[in-house]
Amino acid sequence: MSQIIRTERRRRPAASRKDDVIQIRASVGTKAILNRAATLRGQKLSEFMLESARRQAEETILDQRTFVLDAAAHAKFLAMLDKPAKPTKALRALMKRKPSWER
């Protein structure tokens, strides 16, 4: 069995290699919080930090997207912002729930 695993490891594409280093300094308190969160997720500290940073980076990039509307579509868009749709029963129930970290 171990022979099969070694063979499969050699077949991984070079693109999946992790050969670049990111160094970061943090206070003892910050590191403790990150370690606790990583442990709660069952991850190594570096895995947790990289996943969290990547998610935040993707969100930041997506927030910077630009879209162009013609005058009529822009007017409709502004009207939707001025008068949002009424929340459904399901949405109201969801909004009343406590966040998972408060339960």
C-alpha positions in Angstrom: 0.0 0.0 0.0 2.8 2.5 0.8 4.3 1.9 -2.6 1.0 3.1 -4.3 0.9 6.2 -2.2 4.5 7.1 -3.1 3.8 6.6 -6.8 0.7 8.8 -6.6 2.6 11.6 -4.9 5.2 11.7 -7.7 2.4 12.2 -10.2 1.1 15.4 -8.7 1.4 18.3 -11.1 4.0 20.9 -10.4 1.3 23.6 -10.0 0.1 22.1 -6.7 3.6 22.4 -5.1 3.8 24.8 -2.2 7.3 26.3 -2.6 6.8 29.9 -1.9 7.1 31.3 1.7 5.0 33.9 3.4 6.4 35.2 6.7 4.3 37.1 9.2 4.8 38.5 12.7 2.0 38.5 15.2 1.6 39.3 18.9 1.3 36.4 21.3 -2.4 37.1 21.8 -3.1 37.1 18.1 -1.3 33.9 17.6 -3.2 32.3 20.5 -6.5 33.3 18.9 -5.5 32.0 15.5 -4.2 28.7 17.1 -7.5 28.3 18.9 -9.6 28.9 15.8 -7.4 26.5 13.7 -7.8 23.8 16.4 -11.5 24.3 16.4 -11.5 23.7 12.6 -9.2 20.7 12.9 -6.5 22.5 10.9 -2.9 23.3 11.3 -2.2 27.0 12.0 -0.7 27.6 8.6 -3.6 26.0 6.8 -6.1 28.0 8.7 -4.3 31.3 8.1 -3.7 30.7 4.4 -7.4 29.6 3.9 -8.6 32.7 5.8 -6.3 35.1 4.1 -7.2 33.7 0.7 -11.0 33.9 1.4 -10.5 37.6 2.5 -8.4 38.4 -0.6 -11.0 36.9 -2.9 -13.8 38.8 -1.2 -11.8 42.1 -1.5 -11.2 41.5 -5.2 -14.8 40.7 -5.8 -15.8 43.9 -4.0 -13.8 45.8 -6.6 -15.8 44.6 -9.6 -17.2 47.3 -11.8 -20.3 46.9 -13.9 -21.7 49.4 -16.5 -25.4 50.1 -17.0 -27.2 52.1 -19.6 -29.4 54.9 -18.3 -32.6 52.9 -18.1 -31.0 50.0 -16.3 -29.2 52.4 -13.9 -32.6 54.0 -13.0 -34.1 50.6 -12.3 -31.0 49.7 -10.2 -31.3 52.9 -8.1 -35.0 52.3 -7.6 -34.3 48.8 -6.3 -31.8 50.3 -3.8 -34.3 52.9 -2.7 -37.1 50.4 -2.1 -35.7 46.9 -1.3 -38.0 43.9 -1.5 -39.9 43.0 1.6 -38.2 40.1 3.6 -39.9 36.8 3.3 -41.0 34.7 6.3 -38.0 32.5 5.9 -35.6 35.5 5.9 -37.2 37.0 9.0 -36.8 33.6 10.8 -33.2 33.5 9.7 -32.5 37.0 10.9 -33.9 36.2 14.4 -31.5 33.3 14.8 -28.4 33.8 16.9 -25.0 33.4 15.2 -23.4 29.9 15.6 -20.7 31.4 17.8 -23.3 32.7 20.3 -25.2 29.4 20.7 
